[in-house]
Amino acid sequence: MPFNINSPMRKFFLLMIIPLLVFGCSSQPPTADPVQSEDTAQSADTAQPVETTQEGEPYPQIGMGMRSGMGMRHHSRIPAGYSGLSNPVETNNESIQRGGELYETHCASCHGESGLGEGPAGVNLDPPASPIAHTSKMLSDDYLFWRISEGGTEFETAMPAWKNILEEDQIWDLMNYFRVLGREGKAAVETFQAERQDEMLSEALDQGLIDKTQANSFKLVHEALEDFMLSHSDLAGSMDERESAALQALIEGGTLSAAQVNTFIEVHDLLSASGLMP
């Protein structure tokens, strides 16, 4: 089924698997068009022409599909006042040490010593504490600063608004520590990712929601997408815009085909609709 620009755009949450992929295209990935909500989307008579692949298919634009749980939170639009912020604190030993001390004091009880959400106060929360060692590597500075500052009230999570407790520089120090935590615990993070993805796809196969070919395509596209985003930290915009730009670059570079990406998004929608995707 080809991508249809007139159908609701599908969204997906980045899950697991992180080794680096060598990408043989341009060092500057293309910038995705801004993702619009249904309320603000352009009408058909004013919409801009859709850029297409060599096969004549529209590039996949991640935008308006179903989301729930962590995926909904991670793909929310960053509000004015936070959008565009970047970490002004250098990632040096001093910042990492300060961030580590703050993490032990304020975060480890929920997010865990390894940052994978295994803290004793976090495992029984609804929703549970996020695996910050993994997710922080995929999220932008402005998104992380927003979510830490404002807490989880907007998304009905238990995280407090840390802007009432920590100074801005302390939040930036925490973010530096999050990302180092993920790198230093790479083996644990990769195991965590792989186990959860395998469990999800195995259950979907058992339920007859997808077949083995679809599962393999999902894993292939997901791995390439994560690898590309991790090795191209200069991707700008919201998570949806960054993902769309990455997918376009991967298609243009020949790493993925539009058909593979289409299958990936279809499987994602099935997993999300079934409740298997967090």
N, C-alpha and C positions, 0 to 999 in steps of 0.2 A: 504494500500500500504506500503510494508516494506521500510526501509531506504535503499538506494542504494548508495554505496560509489562511484560508477562511474558516478552518475548524479551530476549536479551542486549543491553544498551544499547550503542549504537555510539559510537565516539569518533573524533575527527578532530584533525589537527594544523594549526594556523593557518599558512598559507603567506604569501602575497604580497599586494600592493596596499594602499596606505594613505591616500588622501585623506580629508578629514573629511566626514561625512555629517550633515546636520541631521535630528535625530530629533524628531518631533512628538508625543511622548507625555508621560509623566511624567518629571520631572528626576531622580526617584529610582527606578532600575530595581528590579524585584522581586528578592527573594533566592531563589536556587535551593535546593531541598532538598539536604541533604548527599548526595554520591554515595557509595554503599557498594559494597564488593567482594562477590563471590559468597559469601565466607566469612561476612560479617557482615550480609548483606541480610536484611531482615525476612521472616518467613514470610508466606504468603498470609493467614493468619487474624489476623495482628497488624499488617499493613501499613496505613499511613495512606491515606485516600482520595486519589485522584489528581486534581489540579486540571486542568480541561480548557479548551480554547479555546471560542469561541462556536459553533464547528462541532461541538463534542462530542469533539474528539480530545485525547488527553493532550499536554501540552507536552513537547517533546523534552528529555530529560535525558541529558546526555553522561556516560557512565559506564563500561561494561564491554566495549566492542568491541575489535577487534584494534588493536594498535599495534606499531610497531617503530621502531628507530633513535631519531632525535631526538624524534619524537612520543611515544614511550614515556617518554623522560627528562623532557620538558616537562610531562607529565601525571601524573607520579608524585606521591604524597602527600607533603606537606612534614612531616617528623618533628617530634615534640615538642621544644621547645628552640629551634626555628627558626620554627615556624608562628606567624603573627601579628606577626612583627617588621616594623617600618617604619623607614625611613631617618631617623636622628636628625640627620644632617648636612645643613645647608642647601645647596641647589644654588646656590652663588654662585661668583664668579670664582675665589676662592681654592681652593675645593674642586675645581672643574673643572680648574684648573691642576695641583693635586697629583695628581688622578686621571689626567690626561694624562701626567704624568711617570712614574707607576707603570705605565700602559698601555704606554708606549714601552719601558720596562725589562723588563716581565714578560709582556706579552700580545701585542704587535704581531707578534712573530716567528711566531706561530701564527695569530692571528685577523686579521692584516693591518693595514696603516695605515688603511684605510677601515673596518675592522671587519666585513668581509664574508667572512672565512674564507680570504683569499687569501695569508696569510703563507707564506713559503717553508718554514717548519718544519711548517706545518699542513696543506698541501694533500695531502700523501702519507700522512697519518695515517689509521687505520682504526678508528673513523669519523673523517672529516676534522674540522678545527676548525669550530665553529659560526659562523654569520654574526651575531655578537653585536650589531652595530649595528641589525639588524632584530629579532632575537628579544628583546632586552632591553626593547624598547618594549611588548611584549605580556605580559611576565612580571612577577609581583608582586615587591615588595621582599623578602619572606621567602623566596620561591623562589630568587631570584638570590643572596641572601646565603648560603643553604644550599649551593647548588651551587658557588659560589666557595670557600666555607670548606672543604667536604668533598672537593672534587675529583671526579674521574670514576671512581674505582676501582669503586664500586658498579655503574656502568653500562658498565664495560669500555672507558672512554675514557682518553686519555693525560693529561688535565688533572690537575695535582697538587693536593693539599689546601693551599690558600693560607692557611688558618688557622695553619699551621706556619711561615709565612714573613712574613705581613703582620699588622699590628694591625687590630682591628675597624674603627676609624675609617678606616684606609686602604682597606679593602674597600668601605666606604660611599662614599668618594671615587671609587673606581673605578666604582662603579655610577652615580654622578652623571655621570661622564665618558662611560660607555657610552651613556647616553640622549641626551646632547648630541651625541655622535658621530653617532647615528642621525638627529637632526634636521638637523644641518648638512650631512650627506651625503644629504639626502632624495631628490634626483634619482637618485643612484647606487643607493640602496636600492630605490626604486620600480622602476628598470630591472632590478635583480637579481631582485626578486620576480616581476615580470611575465614575464621570460624563462623562469624556472624553472617557473612555473605553465603557461605556454603550451607548453613542451616536454613536460611531463607529460601535459597533456590531449591534445596532438597525438599522442603515442605511444599513448595509450589509444584515441583514435579510429582510428588506423591498425591497431591490434590488434583492433578491433571490440568492445572492452569496453564502450564507451558510444557514444551517438549525439550529434549536434550539440546537440540540445535539452538533453540532460543536461549536456553541457559548459557550455553557456551558463547553465544554472541553477546549476551549481556555482560559477561565477565570480561570478554576481550575489549569491548568498547569502554567499559568502566575503568579498566586498568589503564588504557591509553589516555583517557580523559584526565584521570588523577595524575598520572605521570607528567602529562603536558602542563597542567596547571601548577604543579609543584616546581617545575623547572622554568616556568615563565611567571615569576612573581610580579612582573610589571603589568599583567592584565588588569585593566581598570574597570570601574563600575560596580554594580551590584553583583551578587552571586549569579543571578540569571544571565546578566550581560557577559560576565566573565566566562561562564560555561558555554554560552552561544558562540563567543569569539573563539574559544578553544576548539569546539567542534568544527567550526568553519575552517580553522587552520589545519586541523587534522584531516579533513576531507580534501582541502586544497593540496596538502602535502602528500596525499596518497596513502596515508597511514590507515584511514578508515574510508569506507564508502558511505554514501548517503543511505543506501539500503541497510547497512549494518547499524547505523545510528537510528534509523527509523525503527528497526526491530528492538533496539535497546530501549527506546522510549515507550514502545508498545508494551514490552515486558514490565517496565517500571510502572506503567498505569495499572496493569493487572495485579502486580504485587501490592501497590498502594490500595487499590480498591478492595483487595482481599483482607487487608489488615496485617499482612506479613511484613510490610516495610514499616520501620519505626517512624 
